Amino acid sequence: AGVGEATAAYGRALATRNWIDFDDLVALSVRALTADPSLAARYHNRWRWISVDEFQDVDEQQYRLLTLLAPPESNLCAIGDPNQAIYGFRGADASCFERFRQDYPAARIVRLARNYRSTGTIVTASAQVIASRPSEPIAEMVRDMHERIAINTAPTERAEAESIVKAIEEMIGGHSFFSIDSGRAMSAPETQRSFADFGVLYRTDAQSAPLCEALDRSGIPYKKNSHRPLTDEPAIQALLRELGDGGEATTLLDELRAAAERLAEHGDAMDGATVALQRLSAIAQSCGNDCVRLQDAAALTTDAMFRDARADRVSLLTLHAAKGLEFPVVFIVGLEDGLLPLHWDEADEAAMAEERRLFYVGMTRAKDRLILSHARQRHWRGRLRMLEPSPFLCDIEKELVRHQPMPGARSRPQDRQLKLL
């Protein structure tokens, strides 16, 4: 009832202002084309060829719009991979390909069956994971079999994060005297890597905190692609609250600087204050002198929008956010039952199948090396829990993996003199 009431109130608010949202663009188009066949015919003639990318992500209303714009005798090209259908939570219909076959019986199916990205080991292992619930034939390997996939077991999520830092430093050859002196990077790597070659993937954004802390301690640069708005950051919140509370500023930029000065004078300066001022100032340039407009714009802006995509940094991102990307080296963390697959109680079959496809998507982001890890205990859902490894790991045959338990603490390496020359 609560959701229905909120939806109705939202609809009334839009109607009062004569506004529509993105979903309305689709729904209203479906309504108009259904009600007026002549209008639909005009668009049939206007667009003789229609191509739809990421077809596995369409929802019911989008599919109806496509069938109205392109009836069975039209030229409609649908491009997608059913094994990468991972957006059921936002309405995507994983059965859309089967419906397409039924609604367009004359369609020709072209299978792109070769994987040029990943090693043969990764292709084979990911095929085994998806094989128990495949939606389409699995890709064929093009690259040779390579080293085994690592499955690491850590006592805690912090130990898991530390193991990732150590692995990155070893593969990159050590980026500091500390990593060499501590024994974390003992020799030159087989292949020269840059930080941008590494992707660390996880099921939920809540898992990122220990990873960020470990990377910060090591000094490894990283970028975290988050969908959280800037207004979630305390320093941004403080500046926005302070706006308009006095001063003689005549422009929004001046008022932002004055607000920052007032916070500093009152002893309210906090971590990230300088960055917060820089980011709000950048947003304010397109907001005139409208404070409300600035607040709305900040709420629609994420930290990721300020990141330089070309910077040499390790990427931290959720499995959903990793779709469409690739990295020479991929870590997938938190492979525990209840987290991946994610479920609260008894998950239904469709939800579990989507979790399996999500893991498959993560595995196939890797080009050369894939490292999977799980922790025996993790702070999850408000308390410390003992967790079992993900059942998905059992689907990978033993010949393709190497198991490596990780100790809670590293032993101190033997002292040795560093050479300066």
N, C-alpha and C positions, 0 to 999 in steps of 0.2 A: 504493500500500500504506500509506503514511504517513497519508494522509487517512482511509482506511478504519479503520485502527487507532485513530486519534484519535476518530473518530465512535463506534466501539464502546466506547471507554473513557468517553466522555462519556455515552453511554446507560447504561452500568453505574453511573456516579456518580449519575445522576438516579434510577435505579431503587433504589439503595441508600438514598437519602434520601426515597424516595416522592415525588419532585418530577416536574413536567412543565414544558416550556417552551412558548412560544407556538405553534411549529410542531406540537407534540404535541396542542394543543387542537384543531387542524384534523384531523390524521391520526387521532387516537383517535376523534373524532366520526365520521369517514368509516367507520372500522372498525366502530363500534357500529351505525350506521345500515344498513350493508351486511349485517351479521350478523343483524339483527333487523328484518324488514320491518314488523312491528307497531309498533315504536318509530318508524320512519320515518313511518308512517301517522299516528301521534299528532301529530307535528310538522307534517305536511301540514295537519291540521285546526286546529292552534293558530295558525299564521301563514298566513292566506289570501292575503296580499299581501306580496311580498318585493321590495325595491328594492336594487340594488347600484350604488354610485357608483364611478367610476374603474375601470370594468370591464376596461379594457385592461391593468391591472396584476395581474390574478389569475393564480395559478400553477395547475399541474395539480391539486394536492390541493384547493385552494379551489374550482376549477371542479367537481370531483367532489362536494364538499360541497353546492354549489348545486343540482346536478342531483338529489341525494338529498332535499334539503329542498323542492325545487320541480320535480316531474316535468313533462313537456310539457303536461299539461292544467292546470297551475297558473298563477297570476298572478305572473309574474316580469318585473321591469323592470330591464334592464341599461343603465346610462348610462356612456358613455365615448367616447373619440376614438382610433381606431386609429393615427392619425398622431402621437399622443403616447405611444405604447408605448415607454418608454425604460428599463425595469427588467428586461431580459433577464438581466442579470448576477446577479440574485437570484431567478431562476426564473420570472419572468412570461412568459406565452405569448402572443406577438403574434398568433397565429392564433385566439384565443379567440372573436372575433366570427364567423368563418367556422364554427367549431364550433357556436356558438349558433344560427346559421341552420339548420344541419343537425339539431340536437337539438330545436329548437323551430320546426318548419316553419310553424306557424300564427301566429308572432309578427308583429306589425305594426312596421315600421321607420319611425321619425320622424326626419328629418334636420334638425338645427338648423344651417342653412347660411349664416347671416349673422354676420359679424364686426363687432361694434359698438365694439370696443376700439381697433383700430389704423387708421392712415390707409390710404387706398387704395394708396399706394406700398408700404407695409410688407406689406399683405395680398397684393399682386401678387407682390412679390419672394419672400416666404415660400412662396407657392404654386408659384413656379418652382423653388425649392430642393427641395420635397417631390415635385414632379410626376414626376420620373423614377422614383420608387418610391412612388406614392401608395397608401394603404390604403383611402381613402375619398374621395369627391368633396371638392374644396377649398372653403373658405368663400367666400361672396360678400362683396364690400366694401360697406359702408354709408357710411363717411366718404369724402370726396373725396380725390383724389390730392394729395399734399403734397410738401414738398421731397424731394430725392433722398436716398438712403441713402449715407452717407459710408463709403468704404473707404480706410483710412489705412495707409500703409506706413512702418514705423519701422526704423531700423538695428539697434536692440537692444530687449530687453524693458524696460530702464530708460527709454529714450527713449519707448517706447510708454506707459509709466506716466505720464511727465511730460506727454505730450500729452493724456492724460485729465484730469489736474489742470488743465491750461490750459483745456481745453474747458469743464469744470465752472465754473471761475472766470468765463469769458466769459459763459456762459449764466446764471449767477447774479448777474452784475453786479459781481463782485469783492467778496470778504468781508473784505478787509484793505487797509490802505494799501500793503502790500508788493505785492499783486497789481496795484494801480493804478500804483504807481511803476515796477514792472518792465515795464509794458506788457502784462501778461497779461490785464487786463480794461480795455479802452479806452473802453467806452461802456455805456450801459444796455441790457439785453437786451430782445428783442422781447416776450417773455413772462416775467413774474416767476416765478422758480423757487425752490424751497426745496431743501435738501440731500436731503430724503427723496424728491424726485422722480427721483433718479438711481439706477440699478442697474448695477453693473459685474459682468458674468458671465464665467466662465472654465470650462474643461473639468475641471481638477483643482485641488485646494486648494494644490498645490505652486506654482502660478502667482501666488499672492496676495502673496508677500513684497515684490517691487518695487512693487506697487500700494500696500501698506501704508506702505512707506518714503516714497513720493512724497506720499501724503496726509498723513503725519505732518509732513513738512518744510513743507508748505503750511499746516498748521493746519486743514485741512478735517476736520470730524468724520465718522466712519464707524463702521459696525458690520459685523463679519465673522461671518456665520453658519457656524460650524464644528461638525463632529460630533466633534472631538477632545475627549477627556475632560479635566477639570481636572487630573488627575494627570499629564498630559504637561507641565505648566508647572513649571519648576525651583523656583520659590518654594513652590508647593504641595507638591512632593516633599520639600523640605527641612523644612517644618513637620511633615509626617506622619512623617518619619524621627525627628524630635526628640521626638515625643510619647512620654511614659513614660520618658524618660531622666533622670529626677530631678525634684526640686522637691516642694513640699508641696501641690500643687493637689488639691482635693477634687472638682471637677466637670470635665467635659470642656471646657467653655468656659474655666475657669480654667487648665487644663493647656495649652490652645492659646495663651493669652496668655503663660503661663510659658515655653512652648517658643519663642515669638517673641522674648521677652526674652533667653533663653539664646543664641539665634542672634546677636542683636545684640551681646551681651557678648563673644562669641567672634570678633566681626568677620566673621560669616558673613551679614550682612544683604545682600540683593540686590534688584534691581529687581523691583517687584511684590509686595514682602513685605507691605505694608499691605493691598493689595487681596486677597492670598492669605488673610491673617488674617480679613478681613471675610467672605470667601466661605465659608471653612471654618467660621467661627462661625455663619453662617446655616444651613449644613447640619447642624451639630452640635445645633442646637435640637431636631431630631426624632430624635436618636440616643441620647438618654439619656446614660449615662456609658460607652457601649460604643465603644472606640477602633476595633475591627475593623469595626463597623457604619459608623463615620464614613469609614473608608478605602474600604469598598465603595460607600457613597453617593457619595463624591467621584469614584470611577471611573465612575459612571453619570451624572455631571452634566457638562454641557458649558458652555463660556463663553457660548454664545448664550442659555442659560436665565437669565442675569443681565442681559441687555440689556432696556432699556425700549423696547418696540415702538413707542411713541408719540414717541420722541425724534427730533429733526430731524437725521438722519445719512444719508450716502451708504451704500447697501447693497452689500457685497461678498459674492458667493455663487457656488457652482458652478451649472452649468446644471441639474443634477438638483435642487438645492435651490430653484431659481427657479420650478419648475413650480407653477402655481396662483397665481403673483403677477403683478403688473403695475406698470409704472413709466412716467411720461411720457417719460423719456429712458433708453435702454438702450445700454450699451457691451458689445460682445462682443469679448474680446481673445484673442490666441493662435490666430488662424485660420491655422494652418500645417498642412501635410500631415504626419501623424504625431502631431499633438496634437489637431486637430479636422479630420478624423476621427482618433481615437486608435487607433493600432495599433502593434504591436511588429515583426512581420514581415509576412507576407502575411495580411491580414485576410479572413475568410470573408464571403460575400455577406450573410448575416444580420446579422453584426456591423456591417458598413458601412451597411446599411439603418437600423440602430438609431442609429448616429452621425448619420446624415442627419436622422432624426426628432428627435434631441436638439438639433441646430442649429435646426431648425424651431421647436421649443419655445422656445428662447432668443429667436429673432427675434420671435415672436408675444407676447412679454412687453411689447414696446414699444408705447406708445400714440401718441406724436407724433414722436419722433425715434429713429433707429437708427444707431449708429456702429459699424462693424466695423473691426478692426485686426489686423495681423500684423507680425511682426518678421523681419528677414532673418537674424538670428542670435540664439540664445537658449541659456542654460544649461539643458540638458535631459538627463536620464538620465546625470548625472555628468560631463558635459563640454560645452564650447561647441560648438554645432552650427549649420551653415548650413541653413536650412529654406526649402522652397518654400511659396508660398501654398496655402491649402486648395483642393482641387479644387471644393469646394462653391461657392466664389465665382464660378466660371465659369458657374454655372447661372442667375445673375441677369443679365438683359439690360442692356446698356450704358446704355440710356436711363433706367434707374431709379437709377443710381449716379453718384457723383462721386469720382474717385480723388484722393488728396491725399498726396504723399510728405511725410514729416516729417524735418527735419534732426536731426542728433545734438545740436546745441547751438543755443540761441536767440541771435540777434543782439541786441546791447544797444540798446534804444530810445533815441531822442534825448532828452537831458535836458530836463526841463520842470519848472516850479515847480508844486507842488501848492497848490490853493486850500483854505484852511481854512474859508471862509464861502461 
